[in-house]
């Protein structure tokens, strides 16, 4: 069921190196475009980071990975947000801060080469 909560083991990826000041600008862009502060990720239960990256074709050279449970441990709730398929969002109830972005980025592993990069 697409609306079910992601399991704690669900793998999440985000393109780029997740620099907090850029993430903060992206959260504000989300407010402008979608009327809530948020950040986009890709993920699903039962698939690997490489499989997700291949499926979504992120353009960034690098990506970082985490689990839904890792984000929850930091107080962030990843929610399915399709379409597009595999899209996940974290919403912020109040304007996020750069400190919050650092904490969220800290739930992710070190940058890896994105195997799904087109071209």
C-alpha positions in Angstrom: 0.0 0.0 0.0 1.6 3.2 -1.2 0.4 5.4 1.7 1.7 3.1 4.4 4.5 4.3 6.6 8.0 3.5 5.5 9.7 0.9 7.7 12.6 2.0 9.8 14.8 -0.2 7.5 13.7 1.6 4.4 16.7 3.0 2.5 16.6 6.7 1.6 18.9 8.6 -0.8 19.5 12.3 -1.5 21.5 13.6 -4.4 24.5 15.8 -3.7 26.6 16.3 -0.7 23.9 17.8 1.5 25.5 21.1 2.4 23.3 22.6 5.2 23.1 26.1 3.7 22.0 24.8 0.4 19.5 22.4 2.0 18.0 25.4 3.9 17.5 27.2 0.6 15.9 24.1 -0.9 13.5 23.9 2.1 12.4 27.5 1.4 12.0 26.7 -2.3 9.6 23.9 -1.3 7.6 26.5 0.7 7.3 28.7 -2.4 6.4 25.8 -4.8 4.4 23.5 -2.5 3.3 25.7 0.4 5.2 23.8 3.2 8.9 23.7 4.3 10.3 20.4 3.2 13.1 18.5 1.6 12.9 15.7 -1.1 14.5 12.3 -0.9 14.1 9.0 -2.7 13.4 5.7 -1.0 11.3 2.7 -0.5 11.2 -0.5 1.5 13.0 -3.6 0.2 15.3 -1.9 -2.3 18.9 -0.9 -2.2 20.4 2.6 -2.6 21.9 1.6 -5.9 18.5 0.3 -7.1 16.8 3.5 -6.1 19.4 5.7 -7.8 19.1 3.7 -11.0 15.3 3.9 -11.0 15.1 7.7 -10.4 18.1 8.9 -12.5 19.3 11.7 -10.2 21.5 14.1 -12.0 23.9 14.7 -9.1 27.3 13.1 -9.3 27.2 12.2 -5.6 24.5 10.9 -3.3 24.1 10.1 0.4 22.2 7.3 2.0 20.2 6.8 5.3 17.4 4.8 6.6 13.9 6.0 7.5 14.6 4.9 11.1 17.8 7.0 11.2 15.8 10.1 10.3 13.1 9.3 12.8 15.8 8.9 15.5 16.6 12.5 14.8 13.0 13.6 15.0 12.3 13.8 11.2 9.5 11.8 9.6 10.0 10.7 6.0 6.7 10.4 4.1 6.0 8.8 0.8 5.2 11.6 -1.7 4.5 10.1 -5.1 4.3 11.0 -7.8 6.9 10.5 -9.0 7.5 6.9 -7.8 9.9 6.5 -4.9 9.7 10.2 -3.9 9.8 10.9 -0.2 9.5 14.2 1.6 10.4 15.4 5.1 8.2 18.3 6.2 9.1 20.9 8.7 6.4 22.4 11.0 8.3 25.6 11.4 10.9 27.4 9.4 13.9 25.2 9.4 17.3 26.4 10.6 20.8 25.6 9.3 21.4 23.7 12.6 18.4 21.5 11.7 19.8 20.9 8.3 23.2 19.9 9.8 21.4 17.5 12.1 19.4 16.0 9.2 22.5 15.6 7.0 24.2 13.9 10.0 21.7 11.1 9.7 23.1 10.2 6.3 26.3 8.4 5.5 29.3 9.9 3.6 28.9 11.0 0.0 29.0 8.1 -2.6 29.2 8.1 -6.3 25.7 8.1 -7.8 25.4 4.9 -9.9 22.2 6.2 -11.5 23.5 9.4 -12.9 22.4 9.7 -16.5 25.1 10.0 -19.2 
